[in-house]
Structure formats: C-alpha cells, structure tokens
C-alpha cells in the first residue's frame, strides 16, 4: 500500500537510536531513580504524591529522568529525523495510498463531523497537531506506535493479548464486538483477522486514523469489519445486541465527564450478559509510582491521565448501569508483572464489567 515510500538509512538509524535511549531510560535510569527515592524516603516516609514530589524536587536523577522522557518523545516526532518531519517529505506518496478505494461497507466518514473540544485542545503524545488534523496523521501515528511501549517487541502482541483476555472472559458465543477509540485499527485487527465469525465495528474520532485502519483491513480482504467516525460516547450504533464493547488506551485521553458517557454508551450497546472491557492505565497504593505516572501525564501531553487515576471507576460503572465490576492488572509481555522486573512500565490495567441479565 505504501510501497512508494523508500527506505531511508538515516531515518531508520535516528529512530533506532531514540528507541535504544528509551530502553536505557526504562531499564537503567528508572531503577536508579527508585533506589534514590527509597534511600531518601527512609526518614521522610512520604505518604502522598505531594510528599514524593517535595522529596524528589531537587534530585538530579529525577530531573534527568523527566528530561529524557519529555525530549525523547519530542525528538521521536519533531526532531531532525522525526516521524512527522520525515513523512512530510513523502506526503504525496502517502496521500496517494490513502486515497485508494476500499469496499463501501468498510468505512463511514462524516466530512462535517465536529470534534469534541477536549480532543482538539492538546497535541496528545506530543504528536504535532494531534492525530486528527493532518491527512497523513493516521499513518504517522501508526508508525509511532511501534515504539510507544519500548519493552514490547511488537506493538501488535499487546492487541492480541487484549483480544484473548476479552474472549476468554465471555461466557457466551461472541458474534458482535464494538471497539471504541480504535485509532489506526491495531486493536480491531485481531478480531477480524483471527475470528472471521465475529462482526466487529471500530469507532474512532480521527478520519486520518480510520483511513489507515480501513486500508489495512482491505489489504487483508476482511469481510467482517467496518470502521465508523463517531464519538465513543454517542456511536449511533444499534443498542442491546453487542457481546463485547472494548477499548485500548482510550479512557485516559478524555475527561471524566466523557468517560462516564462512554460507560453509559457501552451499557446501551451491550446485550444482556455482555462484556465491557477497557485496557488503560491505573496506578494506586504506591506514592512513588503514582508520582511517576502523574509526571508522565504532564511530560507526554496526556492531561486526563491524572483525573482518570483519581476517579472511582467502579462507582462510575455502577452509575452507568453495570453491577459486576473488577479491576485487574494486565501483563503486556511475559514477566512484566514479576517483582523481578525493575524497569519502568505503564501501569496496564483491565477494567472489566458485565451487563446484568
């Protein structure tokens, strides 16, 4: 599909260097930061995030940790060989591919679609202009996903793990799935590629992301998927007949009021006994890790991570009509939840609820 974009050794070397730096930051710098905190905390005994922040304010390792996180991400997108800079040089080739015809049933876009203000007000992930405002932003975002979690060998493995978790937790034959905030389609693909008996709909705000998702599905000649531009809190889909409503890394990108709307919509979409399962980031009980998590929120332009972490997510589900709610750690790769893993990692968490009946 994008065969007209040539390989570029300088670009590949630059991005590989940044990934190696991220791995060093993850595996080497974070454990040192944790050790320094543990030493400093012996007498101070910090109990809250504010306590940790005050304790570590002048720590040079903490300052270096934050600097690397902020600027490695900036360089990934906007540096000399950053993703947006590099692929802008191949705009015509990318647009030519994106304009390829796809089966009519596969993609539903709305030229007059109004984006919610919270979505357009910040360049999420430090992606210049966000993932919605540029015609090639979806392709760039897909490329960027390859190094979002540096410890993952393949970004697709996370989506397959999440799909397996959802399917094994259902107590019914799954015929219909709605994937909210599907982005460029990575979270939808395991359903339509590995389970042709399931009809799956991907819902997403960004038209550029949806174009990439539809093209990838067309490449694989998928017959059981469609993509729709809509708000996850108001999908416009028929209600009461979906077996699984899911999302991956979506809730932390919206304010609590919108999250509550999404939960209400999930409940409306589901058939009685259907499963709601969201993979996102929650960190509690360890003030140091909460402090790091809040820092990531600021450094990576993800302002709604902190409000999500402060929500009573169980109460929000019950308010939306769910009775059975559980919050479970998610193992994004083998051994990631082991006490022996001292590297930094996102606090991956599954939020699981079932509609009564």
N, C-alpha and C positions, 0 to 999 in steps of 0.2 A: 504493500500500500504506500509506503513512504520510501520506495526504492531510489528515488531521485535525490535523496539526501546522502551525500558521500561520507565515508568515514573520515575522521579528522584526528590525527595522532595528537596534536597539541591540546585539543579539547578533551580527548579521552584521558590524556595524561594529567591534565589540570583537575578534572573531576575525580580521577582515581587518587590523586594526591589529597584532595579535600576529604575523601572517604577515609583514607588512612589516618588523616588527622582526627577525624571524628572517632575512629576506633580507638586511637590513643587517648583521646579525651574521655571516652566511655570506659575503657578497660584500665587505664593507668591513672589518669588525673582524678577521677571520681573516688576510687578507694583511698587515695591520699587525702582528699578533702574530708572523707568520712573519718579517717583516723585523726585528723587535726580537730575536727569537731568533737570527737569522743574525748580527746585529751582536754580540750577547753571546757567541756561540759561536766567534768568530774566534780568540780567545786560549784559551778554556777547552777547545775541541774535545771536547764531550761525546760519548760513545760508547754510552751505555746510557740507558734510560728514567729511571733514578735520577739519572743525571748531568743530564739535561734538567730534571727536577723540581727538583733542587737549584739549578740555574742560574736557573730562572724563578720560584722560590718567592716572591720579593718584587716581582716585576714587576707593576705596576698594570694593564697591558693584559691580562696573563694572568688576573689576578684578575677583571677586568671581563668577559672572555670567558667564564669559568666561571660567573660570576654570571648573565649573560644566558641561557646555555644552561639552567641549572637552573631559573631562575624564569620564563622564558617558557613552558617546558613545564608548570610548576606552574600558571601562570595559564591556560593553554590548557584544562586540565581543571577546576581548582578555584577559579579566580578569580571575580570578581563576575558575569561572564557566561561562565564556564567551561562546557565541554561537559556535565559531569556535573550541574552546578548548573542549567543551563538546561533540559536534557531531563528532569530530575526533575520539573519543573513540568508535563510532558506525559506523565507515567508511564501514566496510564490510556489515553490515545490510542495510545501505543506498544505497550502490552501487548495492546490490542485487535487491533492489526495483527499482532503476533507470534503471537497465538492463532488466526490464520486457518488454515484447513485447507489442507494440502498433500497431494499424492498419497502414498499409504502407502509406496511404494517409495523415496521421496526422502530420508527422514530416519529415522535409527535412533539414538534416545537411550536412556540407561540411568539411571533415577532413582536407583539405588543406586551409581552409578559413584563410585569412590574416586579423588580427585585425588592425584597424587604430591606429596609434601611440598615439594619444591623449587619447585613451581609455585604453591603457596598461601602460601609464606613471604615473598613480597615483592610489593609493588604495582608490577608491571612497567610501564615507561614513565611512572611516576607516575600511572597510572590508579587512582583510589581504589577499593580493594577488588579490584583486578585485573580481568581481563576475564571472569571465571567466576562471581563470587559474587552478582551482581545480575542480575535477569531482563532488564534493559534494557542491560546492559553491552556486549553484542554490537553493538547499534545505535549506542551511543555510540562504540565502538571504530571502527566503520565510518566514522562522521563524522570522527573524529580522524585517520584515515589520509589524509585529503585534504591534510594539511599536515605529514606525518611527514618527508618529504624536501622542504624548501622550494624547491629548484631545479627540481623536477619540475612541469610544468604540469598534468599529470593523473596521479593515482596509478595509474590503470588502465594507462597506457602502459608502466610498468615490468613489469607482469604479462604483457602481450602480448609484450614483448621477450624475457622469460624463456621463455615458451612457444615462441617462434620459435627460440630457441637450442637448446632441448631437441629439438624436432622436426627441425631441420636436422642435428643431431649423431647422429641414429639412422641405422642402415644397414639398416632393416627397415620393413615396413609396421606402423604403430602402431595397435593395436586396443584396448589397455588401459593406463590410466595410474592411478597412485595418488599423490595429492597430500597429503603429510604436513604437519600443522600448518596446515591451510588457513584457519584463522581464520573471517572472515565471508564467505569464498568468492571473494575477489578473484583469487587465484592459480589457482583452479579454472575460473573463468568462461571464459577464452579457449579452453580445451579444449572445453567442452561447447557454447559458443556458435558458435565458428568451425569446429569439426571434429565434426559430428554422427556421423561414422563411428567415433569413439573413445568407448569406455566409460570414464568417469572416476569415481573414488571419492575424496572428500575426507575426510580423517581429522583429528579435532580433539578436544582435551580439553574445551573450553568449550561447554556446551549453549547459552548465550545467543548465542554466535557462530554455532553451527550452525543455530539457528532463522532467523537473518537470511540465512545462505547458502542455506538451503532455500527460503525465501520468494522470494529474488531469482531462483533457478532456476525456481521455479513461475511467477513473473511472465513469464519468457521461454519458458514451456512446454517447457522442456528435458526430453528423454526419455532422455538418455544419461548421466545423472549421479545419484549418490547420496551422501549425507553420513552419516558414522558417527562416533559418540562413542567414542573409543578412544585408548589411548596409542600414540604413534608407534613405540615400541619393542616393542609387542605388539598388533598391529592386529586379530588374529583373522581376517584375510582369508586366502583360499586362497593358497598359495605356488606359485612356479615358473611363473606364466603372465602376468606383467606385463611390458610393454615398456618403460615409463618409471616410475621412482619419483623423485619430486621434492619439494622443499620450498623455501619462500621466507622468509627471515628467521626461521628456526626454531631452527637449531642453537645460536645464541648465547644462547638462552633456556633452556638446560638444561646441567647439569654434564657433564663429560667422560665419566663412567661411563654416563650416559644416552645421550650421543651415540654411544658405542660400541655400545650396544644398538640404537639406530636404524639404524646401518650394518649390523649383523647382520640386522635385520629387512628392510632394503632388499634385501640379498643374497638372503634367503629368498624374498621376494616376486617377484623378477625371474626371467623366463625366461632360459635361456642366451643370451648375447649382448645382454641387456637393459641399459638405461642408467640409472644413478643420477646425478642432477644436483641439487645443492643450491646455492642462491644465499644467500650470507651475507657476513660481514664479516671480512676478514683483513688485517692491516697489519704488514709486516715491513720491515726494511732501512733505514728512516728513523726514527731515535730520536725526533725531534720529532713526527712524525705518530703514532707508536706512543703517545707520551705524551698527545697529544690524544685518541686513541682510548680509552686507559685512563681518561682523565678523563671522557669521555662515558659510559663504563660506570658510573662512580660517580654522576655527576650525573643520569643518566636511570633510575636503579634497574634496571640490567641487569648484575647481578654476575657472570654467566657469560661475558660478552664476553671478559674477560681470560684465563680458563682456556682458552677456545676458541682464542684467539690464540696461546697457548703450547703447544697440542697439536701433536704430529707427526701431522697429519691424514692424510698418505699412509700412514704406518705403521698408523694405526687402520683405514683401509680395507683394507689388506692382511691385517690380523689378522681382519677380518670376512669375508675370502674373495675380495676383489677383487684383480686383478692389474694392470690398466691404470688408472692414476690420474693426473689432471692438474689443475692449479690455474691458473685463467685470470681475468684482470681482466674485469669486466663494465661495459659502457658503458650507464649508466642513461638517458642522453639524449645526443643528438648533441653531440660535442665535450667530453664530461665527462672523458675521459681525455687530452685535449690538454694539453701543457705550458703552453699559454696560459691554461688555466683555473686561476686562482689562488684560487678560492673554496673554502671548506670543503665537503667531501662525505664521505659514508660510503665506506669502502673496499670497495665492492661487489666480490665475488669469486665466481666459479663453481667449485665443487668437483665434478669430473666423474669418474665411474668406470664401468667396464663389467664385467659378469659374463662370465667366460670361457665358451666354447662357441659 
